[in-house]
Amino acid sequence: MFTWADDATDEQRARVPAELARLPGLISEIRAYRFGSDIGVMAGNYDFVVNADFDDTDSYLRYAEHPEHLRVLTEHIRPAISARAAVQFQM
């Protein structure tokens, strides 16, 4: 989950989902990939969420270290956010 930085532009905010949408076609370990903006029902929520499913921990780690994933993080996500929260869990 992310909170946008106060100075994040509309272009930066739009670029994040556009870049994320490319990843399932580039990273074979991704089994399901959903993301989107908070709909504003409750105050205090994060602004954006990514939910990704993988077969196992090793698949997740390959995704996390994949050059395209790292590029999106470095070039598009980190410059536009002020806060991040993450959880990895097994079903």
C-alpha positions as CSV (number, residue, x, y, z in Angstrom):
1,M,0.0,0.0,0.0
2,F,1.2,3.5,-0.8
3,T,0.4,7.0,0.3
4,W,1.1,9.6,-2.4
5,A,3.6,12.3,-1.6
6,D,2.1,15.8,-1.4
7,D,4.2,16.9,-4.3
8,A,3.4,13.9,-6.5
9,T,2.0,15.1,-9.8
10,D,-1.1,13.7,-11.6
11,E,1.3,12.4,-14.3
12,Q,3.4,10.5,-11.7
13,R,0.2,9.0,-10.1
14,A,-1.1,7.9,-13.5
15,R,2.3,6.4,-14.5
16,V,2.4,4.0,-11.5
17,P,-0.6,1.8,-12.6
18,A,0.5,2.0,-16.2
19,E,4.0,0.7,-15.3
20,L,2.6,-2.0,-12.9
21,A,0.2,-3.2,-15.7
22,R,3.3,-4.2,-17.7
23,L,4.8,-6.5,-15.1
24,P,2.6,-9.6,-15.4
25,G,3.6,-9.9,-19.1
26,L,7.3,-9.6,-18.1
27,I,7.6,-11.6,-14.9
28,S,6.4,-15.2,-15.3
29,E,6.3,-15.8,-11.5
30,I,3.2,-13.5,-11.1
31,R,0.0,-15.7,-10.8
32,A,-2.4,-12.8,-10.2
33,Y,-1.9,-9.1,-10.0
34,R,-4.4,-6.5,-8.9
35,F,-3.9,-2.9,-8.0
36,G,-5.9,0.3,-7.7
37,S,-6.7,3.5,-6.0
38,D,-8.6,3.8,-2.7
39,I,-12.2,4.6,-3.3
40,G,-12.4,7.0,-0.4
41,V,-15.0,5.3,1.8
42,M,-13.0,5.7,5.0
43,A,-10.7,8.5,6.1
44,G,-7.1,7.6,6.8
45,N,-6.6,4.9,4.3
46,Y,-3.6,4.5,2.0
47,D,-4.1,5.9,-1.5
48,F,-3.1,2.9,-3.6
49,V,-2.7,-0.8,-3.2
50,V,-1.0,-3.7,-5.0
51,N,-2.0,-7.3,-4.4
52,A,0.1,-10.0,-6.1
53,D,-0.1,-13.8,-5.9
54,F,2.8,-16.2,-6.3
55,D,3.1,-20.0,-6.2
56,D,5.7,-19.9,-3.4
57,T,8.2,-17.8,-1.5
58,D,10.9,-18.4,-4.0
59,S,8.6,-17.1,-6.8
60,Y,7.9,-14.0,-4.8
61,L,11.6,-13.4,-4.2
62,R,12.4,-13.7,-7.9
63,Y,9.6,-11.1,-8.6
64,A,10.9,-8.8,-5.8
65,E,14.4,-8.9,-7.3
66,H,13.4,-8.8,-11.0
67,P,15.1,-5.9,-12.9
68,E,11.7,-4.7,-14.3
69,H,10.1,-4.7,-10.9
70,L,13.1,-2.8,-9.4
71,R,13.0,-0.3,-12.3
72,V,9.3,0.5,-11.6
73,L,10.0,0.9,-7.9
74,T,13.0,3.1,-8.5
75,E,11.8,5.3,-11.4
76,H,8.1,5.5,-10.7
77,I,6.9,4.4,-7.2
78,R,9.5,5.7,-4.8
79,P,9.7,9.2,-6.2
80,A,5.9,9.6,-5.9
81,I,5.1,8.2,-2.4
82,S,5.5,9.3,1.2
83,A,4.6,6.1,2.9
84,R,4.5,2.4,2.1
85,A,3.2,-0.7,4.0
86,A,3.6,-4.3,2.9
87,V,2.7,-7.8,4.1
88,Q,3.6,-11.2,2.7
89,F,1.4,-14.1,3.8
90,Q,0.6,-17.7,2.9
91,M,-2.8,-19.1,2.4
